[in-house]
Amino acid sequence: MSDFSIALPPELVDAIARRAAEETVVALAAARRDLDRVETTGNGRLALSREEAAEALGVSGDYLDRHVLPDVRIVRVGRRRLIPVSELADWVDRNAARALGGER
């Protein structure tokens, strides 16, 4: 095996290091948000049944079926469908509107 190395300009090394640090901060923030979402279920579960998801959102099962489930990913365990808490939180974020102005 040969010892082949390339000398990189210090500015490029600094730019690469800054970019890696920024990406790490973003990834850690996303992981923290995911953990916070799990904690909001009160029981630490990662996914909820259809009935639990509807209750968590404060909607009926029929509303959940018609308006929420088409927009979220689900986990199938045999015949059972589980809705990840993170998917519900993302759905709420995407569908939230400001009280004044009606837009996000």
Rosetta blueprint (number, residue, H / E / L):
1 M L
2 S L
3 D L
4 F L
5 S L
6 I L
7 A L
8 L L
9 P L
10 P H
11 E H
12 L H
13 V H
14 D H
15 A H
16 I H
17 A H
18 R H
19 R H
20 A H
21 A H
22 E H
23 E H
24 T H
25 V H
26 V H
27 A H
28 L H
29 A H
30 A H
31 A H
32 R H
33 R H
34 D H
35 L H
36 D H
37 R H
38 V H
39 E H
40 T L
41 T L
42 G L
43 N L
44 G L
45 R L
46 L L
47 A E
48 L E
49 S L
50 R H
51 E H
52 E H
53 A H
54 A H
55 E H
56 A H
57 L H
58 G L
59 V L
60 S L
61 G H
62 D H
63 Y H
64 L H
65 D H
66 R H
67 H H
68 V H
69 L H
70 P H
71 D H
72 V L
73 R L
74 I L
75 V E
76 R E
77 V E
78 G L
79 R L
80 R E
81 R E
82 L E
83 I E
84 P E
85 V H
86 S H
87 E H
88 L H
89 A H
90 D H
91 W H
92 V H
93 D H
94 R H
95 N H
96 A L
97 A L
98 R L
99 A L
100 L L
101 G L
102 G L
103 E L
104 R L
